[in-house]
């Protein structure tokens, strides 16, 4: 298992190199660079701009610039954000936890609701509950995340029940620990709903289909022939095998939430990594974009690795194959 984890982590190196090189090339094709707004400021000396261009190789081809940036990254220097006047590492550190917290909340919300609904829809196949849940799932799948976020913004503006934007209130630093927890949770409700409802619908339909397929398996007939109670057959034997395909899709689901958080954060004005990346692209803040892409790619690989480990833990057949 340890050797497998090491091999998977080593594959991250060429993946990061290829993706960052592609992003660097695409951003170099765009007109201007991150110094374009600085050049428009009259109080910035021309000598300083020329020194910065020489330091980062802006007067050289894109691959030379990439080589210099890569050398700085290997030394632990992700660069400086000229738009925010902060080191990129500090800026990413301020935003990544907000996005990670939102993604985790949306993930827990969607899976905690979708799996029980999918199981119940399969157990009571063709019932009124199954038909209603299917209709609601199709309706949720047909609504884009950004449009759902707009509807939630309109709802919050009309009712005043939820805050419009931000991750905390103005008086957050003066609240008690319990007050801070409640305030943070209150600000997470709308983004979690916007990001998680679509996942609830898709995971529920997948869980229902997997459960129905597993019910027809031979080991289920054997378990019933042994006289096991139906509840044990369904929730111990069938559920454990039906959930395996979802476990294998864990990494993609989590990384999908991270990418989907981009639109949700922009519409709901949630100060996360997705909103930071979008604003950095508009401002051509190259180093922030590259660091964000690296982080997203790393989380995708780590999420898939975690999915493989969970699948090996939940499926004894995979553990037996690994021991041969």
C-alpha positions as CSV (number, residue, x, y, z in Angstrom):
1,X,0.0,0.0,0.0
2,X,2.8,2.4,0.9
3,X,4.6,1.7,-2.5
4,X,1.3,2.3,-4.3
5,X,0.8,5.7,-2.5
6,X,4.4,6.7,-3.3
7,X,3.9,5.8,-7.0
8,X,0.7,7.8,-7.2
9,X,2.3,10.9,-5.6
10,X,5.3,10.7,-8.0
11,X,2.9,10.9,-10.9
12,X,1.9,14.3,-9.6
13,X,5.3,15.7,-10.6
14,X,5.0,15.4,-14.5
15,X,1.3,16.3,-14.2
16,X,2.0,19.6,-12.5
17,X,4.8,20.4,-14.9
18,X,2.6,19.8,-17.9
19,X,-0.4,21.7,-16.6
20,X,1.6,24.7,-15.3
21,X,3.5,24.9,-18.6
22,X,0.3,24.9,-20.6
23,X,-1.2,27.6,-18.4
24,X,2.0,29.7,-18.6
25,X,1.9,29.4,-22.4
26,X,-1.8,30.4,-22.7
27,X,-1.3,33.4,-20.4
28,X,1.7,34.5,-22.4
29,X,-0.4,34.6,-25.6
30,X,-2.8,37.1,-24.0
31,X,-1.9,40.8,-24.6
32,X,-0.1,42.5,-21.7
33,X,1.2,41.0,-18.5
34,X,0.9,41.5,-14.7
35,X,3.0,44.7,-15.0
36,X,0.6,46.4,-17.5
37,X,-1.5,48.1,-14.7
38,X,1.8,49.1,-13.0
39,X,3.1,50.8,-16.2
40,X,-0.1,52.9,-16.3
41,X,0.8,54.5,-12.9
42,X,2.8,57.7,-13.4
43,X,4.4,57.5,-10.0
44,X,6.3,54.2,-10.8
45,X,9.8,54.9,-12.1
46,X,10.6,53.4,-15.5
47,X,13.9,52.0,-14.0
48,X,11.9,49.9,-11.5
49,X,9.7,48.5,-14.2
50,X,12.7,47.6,-16.3
51,X,14.4,45.9,-13.3
52,X,11.2,43.8,-12.6
53,X,11.0,42.8,-16.3
54,X,14.6,41.7,-16.2
55,X,14.1,39.8,-12.9
56,X,11.2,37.8,-14.1
57,X,12.3,37.6,-17.8
58,X,9.4,39.4,-19.2
59,X,11.5,40.6,-22.0
60,X,12.4,37.0,-23.0
61,X,10.4,34.1,-24.5
62,X,7.7,32.4,-22.4
63,X,9.7,29.2,-21.8
64,X,12.6,31.3,-20.2
65,X,10.0,33.0,-18.0
66,X,8.6,29.6,-17.0
67,X,12.1,28.3,-16.2
68,X,12.7,31.2,-13.9
69,X,9.3,30.8,-12.2
70,X,9.9,27.0,-11.8
71,X,13.3,27.7,-10.2
72,X,11.6,30.0,-7.7
73,X,8.9,27.5,-6.9
74,X,11.4,24.8,-6.2
75,X,12.9,27.2,-3.6
76,X,9.5,27.7,-2.0
77,X,8.9,31.1,-3.6
78,X,5.5,31.2,-5.4
79,X,6.0,34.8,-6.4
80,X,4.3,38.1,-5.6
81,X,0.8,39.3,-6.4
82,X,1.0,42.7,-7.9
83,X,-2.8,43.1,-7.9
84,X,-3.1,42.4,-4.2
85,X,0.4,43.6,-3.1
86,X,0.9,40.3,-1.1
87,X,3.1,37.2,-1.5
88,X,1.2,34.5,-3.4
89,X,1.6,32.0,-0.6
90,X,0.0,34.3,2.0
91,X,-2.8,35.2,-0.4
92,X,-3.5,31.5,-1.3
93,X,-3.4,30.6,2.4
94,X,-6.1,33.2,3.2
95,X,-8.5,31.8,0.6
96,X,-7.8,28.1,0.4
97,X,-9.4,27.3,3.8
98,X,-12.6,29.1,2.9
99,X,-13.0,27.1,-0.3
100,X,-11.9,23.9,1.4
101,X,-14.5,24.4,4.1
102,X,-17.2,25.2,1.6
103,X,-16.3,22.1,-0.5
104,X,-16.3,19.8,2.6
105,X,-19.7,21.1,3.7
106,X,-21.2,20.7,0.3
107,X,-19.7,17.2,0.0
108,X,-21.0,16.1,3.4
109,X,-24.4,17.7,2.7
110,X,-24.8,16.0,-0.7
111,X,-23.6,12.5,0.3
112,X,-25.5,12.5,3.6
113,X,-28.8,13.2,1.8
114,X,-28.2,11.5,-1.6
115,X,-27.2,8.0,-0.3
116,X,-30.2,7.4,2.0
117,X,-32.6,8.8,-0.7
118,X,-31.0,6.6,-3.3
119,X,-31.3,3.5,-1.1
120,X,-34.9,4.3,-0.2
121,X,-35.8,4.9,-3.9
122,X,-34.3,1.5,-4.8
123,X,-36.0,-0.3,-1.9
124,X,-39.4,1.2,-2.7
125,X,-38.9,1.0,-6.5
126,X,-41.8,2.4,-8.6
127,X,-43.5,3.8,-5.5
128,X,-44.7,7.4,-5.1
129,X,-41.6,8.2,-3.2
130,X,-39.4,6.9,-6.0
131,X,-41.3,8.9,-8.6
132,X,-41.2,12.1,-6.6
133,X,-37.5,11.8,-5.8
134,X,-36.8,11.1,-9.5
135,X,-38.7,14.2,-10.6
136,X,-36.9,16.3,-8.0
137,X,-33.5,14.9,-9.1
138,X,-34.1,15.6,-12.7
139,X,-35.2,19.1,-11.8
140,X,-32.1,19.7,-9.7
141,X,-29.8,18.4,-12.5
142,X,-31.4,20.7,-15.0
143,X,-30.6,23.8,-13.0
144,X,-27.0,25.2,-13.5
145,X,-25.1,26.0,-10.3
146,X,-24.7,29.7,-11.1
147,X,-28.5,30.0,-11.8
148,X,-29.3,28.3,-8.6
149,X,-26.9,30.7,-6.8
150,X,-28.7,33.6,-8.4
151,X,-32.1,32.3,-7.2
152,X,-30.6,31.9,-3.7
153,X,-29.3,35.5,-3.8
154,X,-32.8,36.7,-4.8
155,X,-34.3,34.7,-2.0
156,X,-31.8,36.1,0.6
157,X,-32.4,39.6,-0.6
158,X,-36.2,39.3,-0.4
159,X,-36.3,37.6,3.0
160,X,-33.2,38.9,4.7
161,X,-32.7,35.6,6.4
162,X,-29.2,35.0,5.0
163,X,-26.2,37.3,4.5
164,X,-25.4,38.5,1.0
165,X,-21.7,37.7,0.5
166,X,-18.7,37.2,2.7
167,X,-17.6,34.4,4.9
168,X,-18.1,36.2,8.2
169,X,-19.8,39.2,9.7
170,X,-18.2,42.5,10.5
171,X,-18.1,41.9,14.2
172,X,-16.8,38.3,13.8
173,X,-13.6,39.0,15.8
174,X,-15.6,40.2,18.8
175,X,-17.8,37.1,19.0
176,X,-17.4,34.2,21.4
177,X,-16.3,30.8,20.1
178,X,-19.9,29.6,19.8
179,X,-20.9,32.9,18.2
180,X,-18.1,32.5,15.6
181,X,-19.2,29.0,14.8
182,X,-22.8,30.1,14.3
183,X,-21.8,33.1,12.2
184,X,-19.5,31.0,10.0
185,X,-22.2,28.3,9.5
186,X,-24.8,31.0,8.7
187,X,-22.7,32.4,5.9
188,X,-22.1,28.8,4.6
189,X,-25.7,27.9,4.2
190,X,-26.4,29.5,0.8
191,X,-23.1,28.5,-0.8
192,X,-23.5,24.9,0.4
193,X,-27.0,24.6,-1.0
194,X,-25.9,26.1,-4.4
195,X,-22.9,23.8,-4.6
196,X,-24.5,20.6,-3.1
197,X,-28.0,20.3,-4.6
198,X,-26.8,19.3,-8.0
199,X,-24.5,16.6,-6.5
200,X,-27.4,15.3,-4.4
201,X,-29.4,14.6,-7.5
202,X,-26.6,12.9,-9.5
203,X,-25.4,10.8,-6.5
204,X,-28.9,9.7,-5.6
205,X,-29.6,8.4,-9.1
206,X,-26.3,6.6,-9.3
207,X,-26.9,5.1,-5.8
208,X,-30.4,3.9,-6.8
209,X,-29.1,2.2,-10.0
210,X,-26.2,0.5,-8.2
211,X,-28.5,-0.7,-5.4
212,X,-31.0,-2.2,-7.9
213,X,-28.2,-3.9,-9.8
214,X,-26.7,-5.4,-6.6
215,X,-30.0,-6.7,-5.4
216,X,-30.1,-9.0,-8.4
217,X,-26.7,-10.5,-7.5
218,X,-26.3,-14.1,-6.6
219,X,-24.8,-13.5,-3.1
220,X,-28.1,-11.6,-2.2
221,X,-30.1,-14.7,-3.0
222,X,-27.7,-16.8,-1.0
223,X,-28.0,-14.5,2.0
224,X,-31.8,-14.6,1.9
225,X,-31.7,-18.4,1.6
226,X,-29.7,-18.6,4.8
227,X,-32.5,-16.9,6.6
228,X,-30.9,-13.5,7.2
229,X,-33.3,-10.7,8.0
230,X,-34.2,-8.4,5.0
231,X,-32.8,-5.4,6.8
232,X,-29.4,-7.1,7.3
233,X,-29.4,-8.2,3.6
234,X,-30.2,-4.7,2.4
235,X,-28.1,-2.5,4.6
236,X,-25.1,-4.8,5.3
237,X,-24.5,-6.8,2.2
238,X,-26.3,-4.9,-0.6
239,X,-25.4,-1.4,0.5
240,X,-21.7,-2.2,1.1
241,X,-21.3,-3.5,-2.5
242,X,-23.5,-0.9,-4.1
243,X,-21.6,2.0,-2.6
244,X,-18.2,0.9,-4.1
245,X,-18.7,2.7,-7.5
246,X,-19.4,5.9,-5.5
247,X,-16.3,5.5,-3.4
248,X,-14.2,5.1,-6.5
249,X,-15.7,8.4,-7.8
250,X,-14.9,10.2,-4.6
251,X,-11.9,12.0,-6.0
252,X,-13.7,13.2,-9.0
253,X,-16.7,14.3,-7.0
254,X,-14.5,16.3,-4.5
255,X,-12.5,17.9,-7.3
256,X,-15.7,18.7,-9.1
257,X,-16.9,20.6,-6.1
258,X,-13.7,22.6,-6.1
259,X,-14.2,23.5,-9.7
260,X,-17.9,24.2,-9.3
261,X,-17.1,26.5,-6.3
262,X,-15.7,29.0,-8.9
263,X,-19.1,30.1,-10.2
264,X,-20.8,29.8,-6.8
265,X,-18.2,32.0,-5.1
266,X,-18.4,34.6,-7.8
267,X,-22.2,34.9,-7.7
268,X,-22.6,34.7,-3.9
269,X,-19.5,36.8,-3.3
270,X,-17.9,34.2,-1.2
271,X,-14.2,35.0,-0.6
272,X,-12.6,31.7,-1.7
273,X,-10.0,30.4,-4.0
274,X,-12.3,30.3,-7.0
275,X,-13.2,33.9,-6.8
276,X,-9.5,34.7,-6.3
277,X,-8.5,32.8,-9.4
278,X,-11.2,34.5,-11.5
279,X,-10.2,38.0,-10.4
280,X,-6.5,37.1,-11.0
281,X,-7.2,35.9,-14.5
282,X,-8.9,39.3,-15.2
283,X,-6.0,41.2,-13.8
284,X,-3.4,38.9,-15.4
285,X,-2.0,38.1,-12.0
286,X,0.0,35.3,-13.4
287,X,1.7,33.9,-10.3
288,X,-1.6,33.7,-8.4
289,X,-3.3,31.8,-11.3
290,X,-0.4,29.3,-11.5
291,X,-0.4,28.7,-7.8
292,X,-4.2,28.1,-7.8
293,X,-3.9,25.7,-10.8
294,X,-1.2,23.8,-9.0
295,X,-3.2,23.5,-5.9
296,X,-6.4,22.4,-7.7
297,X,-4.4,19.7,-9.6
298,X,-2.8,18.5,-6.4
299,X,-6.1,18.2,-4.7
300,X,-7.5,16.2,-7.6
301,X,-4.6,13.7,-7.4
302,X,-4.9,13.4,-3.6
303,X,-8.7,13.0,-3.8
304,X,-8.3,10.2,-6.3
305,X,-5.6,8.6,-4.1
306,X,-7.9,8.8,-1.1
307,X,-10.7,7.2,-3.2
308,X,-8.5,4.3,-4.1
309,X,-7.5,3.8,-0.5
310,X,-11.2,3.9,0.6
311,X,-12.1,1.5,-2.1
312,X,-9.5,-1.0,-1.0
313,X,-10.7,-0.7,2.6
314,X,-14.4,-1.2,1.7
315,X,-13.9,-4.0,-0.9
316,X,-12.1,-7.2,0.4
317,X,-11.5,-8.4,-3.2
318,X,-9.2,-5.5,-3.8
319,X,-7.2,-6.2,-0.6
320,X,-6.8,-9.9,-1.6
321,X,-5.5,-8.9,-5.1
322,X,-3.0,-6.6,-3.4
323,X,-1.6,-9.5,-1.3
324,X,-0.9,-11.7,-4.3
